[in-house]
Amino acid sequence: MQPWSSVPVPQVPGTPSPLHLFDTAAGEVRPTEPGPVARMYVCGITPYDATHLGHAATYLAFDLVHRVWLDNGHQVHYVQNVTDIDDPLLERAERDREDWIVLAMRETALFREDMEALRVVPHFVGAVESIPEIVEAIGKLLASGAAYRVDGEHPDIYFRHQASGNFGYESNYDEATMRDFFAERGGDPDRPGKEHPLDALLWRMARDGEPSWESELGAGRPGWHLECSVIALNRLGLGFDVQGGGSDLIFPHHEFSAAHAESLTGEFPFAKHYVHAGMIGLDGEKMSKSKGNLVFVSRLRGDRVDPMAIRLALLDGHYRTDRSWTDDALINGSARLARWREAVALDAAPAAEPAVARLRERLSDDLDTQQALRAIDAWADETLASGGSDRGAPQLIRTAVDALLGVEL
Ligand code: ZN
């Protein structure tokens, strides 16, 4: 997959604040402790529809993780996949009588544009380009006994969910909850021939009319959890710093991604932190395709909304909280952007160091963006109300807001 164009991130004078994040597996906020190179994997989109604000909010949260690590002097190796082969993509292509590859390429390109406009800049890897690695991993899982083939017309390959010996540590769900989410989120508990309802698909043998890839396993295509597992393992190595995604990925997706990788390597844990972003609703209702109430980033951009205002609107809420998108959120984001721009355009202002210190301190505490924004609000309000004499202050705020919040003033 083509590399993204990179967004320059300036250095901010002063003292950075080490990042703490809530870890789903531990159930508490813990310090991140990356080495010189911080390593993060975030589950990406399935490109069958345009990027909606729920996606944008998730990727903004991890973009802030990226930025706070950079501020702390780490290099960041950030990998995000694009699930460019999966059932929802094929179903949408079928419904619209479109070639699934054309659909995936078009929506991936639009996603890329949306993310560039929002100044989110990871490195993307497609699942399709990773199939040889995935096939190799399945061979290993079969050889070690962690995987098996079902009997019957379609001898698909499944993962013995208990194979790693640690299954369940990431979500901490009991089995009843696991079974509910497994059925709800793409699992196949009733598939005949499986040893256990929770065993997860690794390789689906070719069916008529479905795309498939020739391999030593027989023609077929990979299961979703293993795609992420292998892409992360082969690019970041086991024990990377953050595995991220939306809260709907806690189970089964992240539990299985971890279990697959831990079975493949015999080591633990897959990631040091499992970090999950809340869902975005619209006017109090869950945003979903079935309700037809998705708000697309590209639609807002088409309406000439400044992407920086979208960014500020989404950051004015805690990333882990399920929250609602409203017209007011966008109005407030636009007003805040205008006020900040007005303040940094002045020749002089009150000293900016305390506001920047507060911005860093709040972001490092599990990305408390609401209070981080208020630190800059307070400086901007004071600047616009009574001015100041520090001629370096406007530029310092501009640099800090750019580097740490990704907002270009
Ligand atoms: Zn994933």
Residues whose N, C-alpha, C, O or C-beta is under 5 A from the ligand:
A	BS01	ZN	C43 C228
